[in-house]
Amino acid sequence: MTPAGPASAGPAPAGWTVVLPVKDANRAKTRLAGLPDAGPALARAIALDTIEAVAACAAVAQVVVVTDDAELAAAGSGRGEASAPPHGVRIVHDREPAGPNAAVLAAMATIPVTEPRAALLGDLAALRPEDLERALTHASASERGVVPDAEGEGSTLVTARPGVPWASAFGAGSFAQHLALGCAVLAVPADSSLRRDVDTPAHLEAALELGVGPRTAARLAPALASADSA
């Protein structure tokens, strides 16, 4: 499928609503378990950095975080130890988690189809707001759009223009499934921060090269300092 490139893209519709499914940090990022300082705190730091980057994107009006992480849910109601979410972020406690796609579908059912909508993975530790803004600008040229992850197997972003019913299939091998749903491939460079999700130590190393967010960097600082001094 031909990517939807800059030549056919118009201005991004104002006021995108972006849904982020975020897994309970106590069960997330298990493939990072062998790394120093890995664990729930690192998983939560990655999620919070992703949320903050999305909220800072000029094309985004509202961020809806759907999570079964009790600490993030508590932060959304002004409780808990996690820092309060940025302005424009709404956190919904997912009390019966059934996976990321189920969380996205449930949230999208509450958002008017007249709005531009997107769903984004919550583990883009190096996400830059301007990279997301460019992708949403390209998304205005397609009824539905998708951005593959760096490996080209999963999907990091799925979009729908105003008036287009939502459809998504996040999960293993989701990129092919999103193409089957009629999503156009959005023109995003291979080295974009929008394509670098973090599931494995190699992914995290690639994200570090791009430049991770402040919470992730702070969480990894002791391990990085030890490695530099070795």
N, C-alpha and C positions, 0 to 999 in steps of 0.2 A: 504494500500500500504506500502511495506517495505521501511523504510528510506534508503537513499543512504549513507552508513556509511564509516568510515575511511578505512576499509579494501579494499574497491573497488575503493577508490579515488586516483587519481594520482596527480602530481603537478598541481596547478591551471594554466590555460593558462595565458601567460603574457599579460598584457595590457587590462584588462577588461574596458569596457565603461559602466558606471552606470548612468541610467536616474532617476531623482527624480522629480516627480510632486509636486509642492508646491502651495497651494491655497492662494489667496489673504488674508493676515493676518486680514483684516477688516471683513472677513466672516468666518474665521477659528476658530476652537476650541471653538465653542459656548457653549459646555457642561461644559467648565471651567469657564463660566461667573460669577458664584457665588463666586469664589475664590478671595482673596485679590491680587491685582496686575495682575489679569488676563486681557486679552484684546489683541489688535493687537501686542503690544510690546512683550508680552510673546509668542504669536504664532510665531512671526518672530524670536525670540531668539531660540526657539526650532528648527525651520527650519535651521537656520544658524549653530547651534551646530551639527545638523545631517549632513549637507553639509561638514562641516570641518572634521568630523570623517570619512566620506567616502573618502574625498580627501587624508586623512592621511593613508589610507589603502595601504599596500605595493603591493597588487595585482591589484590596480586600476590605470589605466593610464589617464582616462578622466572622468569627471563628467559633465553631462548635466542636468541643472536645467531648467525645463519648468514651468513657473509661470505667473500668471496674477497679482501678487503683484507688483505694480508700483515701490515701493521703492527697492525691490530686483532687478527688471529689470534695474532700474537706476544704481544700484551698479555695475551691469554687464557691463555697458558702461562707468563706471568711474564717474557717477554722483550720487546724492542723499546722504542721511545721513547714510544709511546702510554701514557697513564696506565692503571694496572691497573683492570679493571672493578669496579663496586661489588659488594658482597656480594649473593649470590643470582643473579649473572649468569654464564651459561655461554656461552662463545664457541666456535662450531664452524667450522672452516676448510672452506669450500666449494671443493674443489679442481677441480671441473668445473662452473662456474657455467652455469646454463641459464635464468636469469631469476628474478625475485622469487617468482613463484608456485611454481616448481619447488623453490626453496629452502624455502618454507613447507611444501609437501607432504612433502618429505623429512624435515623436522624433526618434523612432526606424526605421522609414521609411527612415531616412537620414543617418543611420549607416550601413556600409557594413556588410553583413551577414557572411563574412569571419572572423569577429571579435567576441570574447566572449562578450556577452551583458547581462546586468542585469537591473532590475528596482527595486527601493527601495522606500518605503514610506518616506516622508519628516518630520515625527514627531517622530523619535526615539531619544528622548532627552538624553538618557543614552548610546547611541551607542558607543562601543569601536571598534577601527579599527581592532584589532586582532580577534574579534568575526566575523566580516564581512570577513576577510581574510580566516578564517577556513571554513566558509560556501562556499566561492567561490572555495576553494580547493576541497571540496566535490562535488561541482557542476560540476567539470570536468569529473565526472564519469557518468553523465546523460545528455541526449540530452536537456531536460528541467528540471528545478528544482524549488522547492517552499519551503519557510519557513513560517509556520503558525504563527499568532500572539499568544500571551500568552494564549488567550482564546480558540484558536483552530478554530476560525470561519473565521477570515480574513487572509490576507497574507501580510507579510512585505517585502519579497524578492522573486522575480521570475528571473530565469536565462535561458539562451540559449547558448549552445556550438557553436563554429564556424561551419558554414555550415547549421545550423538549423534555419528555418524561425521563426520569433518571433511570440509568441501568449501569450496573457494575458487577464485577466478579473477582474481587480481591481474594488472593490465596495463591497456592502453588500454581505456577505456570499461567499467571493471570494475564500476561501480555497477549498471548494468543487468544485467550477468551475475550478480551476487550476488543480485539480486532474483529472477532466473530460477531460481537454486539454492534458493530458498525462504527467504532471509534476510529477517527483519523489520527495518524501519528503526528504529534506536534513537533515542530522544528526546534529541537533542543540539542545543543552540542553534546558530544559524547562525554566531555569532561565537565559538564555543568554540575553544580552542587545539587541541583534538583534530581539528578539521577543516582546520587550516591547514598543509598540507604545503608544501614549498618546492621549486619547480622553476624558477621564473623570477624576474627582478628584482622584478616586481610582487608575487609571492608573498612574497619576502624582505622587502619593505617592509611588507607587511601583518603578517608575523610580528614585525618590529621594533616595530610599534605595540602588539602584544599583550605583548611582552616576551620576548626570546629567552633561551636558557640562557647560563650564564657563559662557556663556551668560544666559542660563536658570537659573543657580545658582545665578548669580548676580541679575537677575530680581526678583527672589523669596526671596532674602536675607532679605529684610525688614519684610516680612510676617513671615518668619521662625524665625527671631529674636524676633518678638512680641509674637509668640507662645511659644518660649522657656522661655520668661520672665513672661508669664502669670501664 
